[in-house]
Every structure is written in C-alpha cells, then in structure tokens.
C-alpha cells in the first residue's frame, strides 16, 4: 500500500512557474483542449512551451502557470485561486522562477527584478532560470534554496534575511516587517500588490478587481490589525488612505525601516525601577498597570478603527527652523509624562508655552500596544473601558477615521 502511495505521489507531482506577465500571455481559452507543443511558438506561447519542456526534462508530468491555469473570466474561480495561491506554491514539488530579463551570460547579482514576494517565500523547492531556460549561474542543484550564494544574493535584493527565505512560515507575527518586504515590489495589476500578500499573512478576503488600490490594501491591513492586535502596521510615512486615514494609501509607505525603541539593559531597567520607589506610590503604579491591562486590542468596524491609546497633555509647542522650511515645519513639543519631542509635519501647529498657554487643550496620543506588558495576544478581546483621566494615563479612544479630529 505504501508503495502505491509513493507511485501516485510521484506521478502527480506538480511544478509551478513564477514569472513576470508580459504582453500576449496565453489565457485558458487559448490553450484549452489543445496540444501546447503544436501551437505557434510566439509571445507567451513560447514561454509556456519552454516551461513544459523544462518540467518534462526534470521528470515532472504536471505543470501549473497562473496565466492559463486560472479562468480569468470566472470571478468565483479567480477569487478561490488568489486565496489559495500561497498554498499551491508551498505544496508544489518545484517552483521554477523564469528570469525573462536575465541572459545566460549574467553573473551573480541579477536577481533584483520585479516579482511578488510569495513566489520566492512560499516554495520549499525553487530553481531560477535564465531567459534561455538554463539554470541561474549554471547551478544544476535540485534546490536553489540550498545555495548559499543565491540565497545571499536574494537577501540583498529583497531585504529579507536568507534564513527566512529558506524556511518561511505564514502568519501575522512581525506584520510591519512583512509589509516592508513588499514595499519595493511591483505588480502588473495594481490590486495584486495586496492580493499577493494574503498567503503571507494567512488571511482570505474577497477579491474585487477594479476597486482602488488603497481600498484593497486597507481591507488587508484592517484584517491583520483586527486579528492580531499588532499596531505596527500603523507605523508608516506617506499619504493617508481614503479607506481610513490611519492607514497608508500605498504599500511604498512601509519602505522606511520601522521605528525601534532604544535598547535598555537589565541593569538600566533595574536602576529606573529603583528610582521610582521613592517617588511613585505603589498603589498608583498598580492602578496604571491594571488600566493598561484592561485596554482592549485594536479593532475595525465599518472602516473605523477603534484604537486604545495613551493621551499626554501638551504643555508647550515651539517652532524650530529646518532645511525643508518650504514644505515642512519642525516643532519642539513638551508633554506631561514624556521626554521632549521634535515633530516634523506639513501642518502648521499653534505655538504656545507654559507662560502663555493655549486657549484649548492639546493632546499627544500614542497607540497602546498590549505586547509591552508581555501578555498573550488576544485579538478577539473587544472589551472597552471608561476614560482614565489621570495625566498621561491610558484611555480608550473612540473610533478613528478620516473624519475624526486630529490630536497632536
């Protein structure tokens, strides 16, 4: 019985192709019920024939290519396929990556090309091919993920460390890092930049070609934040989205490295704790901790973000000159409970000081990340709490969207 199982699995092993779409790609109706080898070798047909020939030479009987193995006119099939794509690449016997712009004479360093991230993360076994279908760098090994040189080159080209490239697991951990991976990628169809990330985050969403790119990205980010409680996706630089003003309009907004907190050693942390013993009542500290513990995780409701946060009263705002004075303004900001800050923005802020306070209240709001308490994630927790009114204390912000008021 085991022998029969091995024979069946061997016979039905399937090879997938990763490639850049070009003009005149053959679709399902162009090849259905036809012998591919008998078709006229022009445009995408030639690529399809070469793929099949290369797969047969590697002793595989089945091949899959997205252009003509998905009925692009069937919305139900298209949606199921896009939500299953990562799994198909991951479970394929081999993924061939066709480098249409890399000639066989190319040396190490030719992998900086346009593709979608899942196509080199998902497969367990992968081989790269020049535009004449010879193995990249003349490496005939069965799996290029075992090539130190090729994986190091791919790491430099993508910014993804080689260990992750070799053994990637989908999920929502380190969401901001995954978004940065995709920030420099490009796709032929604009919505695919978000659709291609479904498998990376392990989510399934409706596919609606024709919607705005920022709506597609917004729906994905909404799902990731709501399910994981990870607010790192709110760390971006660029233009805000019409979907929700707390989210970016374009994936390129994640290209800048995420903000990282300065490292504090255990000795420094112990010293800070000891310094508080004589200045802060234990009861007040416990009250603050318990209030933070009770704050809910972020969630979305009809495009509106419910975001737990800590509000710090602003006591002073002073303008400072900067080198981009024509388009940006820099301010020094003082707030109760925080070190002094420097903020650069396109907006003009009202200047005031302790000696000349503003006529209205200004708050500096920081989203609260429950992981700072080193508690288990609880993305389904929708619990709310009343406003906590101590200076610099946590509060449950109401829903936030593009029409909400902006605090500093």
Protein Blocks (a to p, Z undefined) as FASTA:
>chain_A
ZZmmmmmmmmmpccdddddddehiacfklmgopafklpccehjllmmmmmmmmmmmnopa
bdcdfklmccfklmklmmmmmmmmmmmmmmpmbdcdddfkbcfkbcehilpccddfklmm
mpmbdcdddfkopaehhiabfblklpmklmmmmmmmnopafklmmmccedjehklmmmmm
mmmgccfblklmmmmmmmmnopacdddehiafklmmmmmmmmmmmmnopaklmgccdddd
fkbmkbcfbfklmmpccdddddddfklmmmmmmmmmmmpcfklmmmmmmmmmmpccddde
ehiacddddddddfbdcddddfklmmpccdddddehiacdddddfbdcddddfklccfbd
cdddddddfklnopacdfklccdcdddfbghiacddddddfkbccdZZ
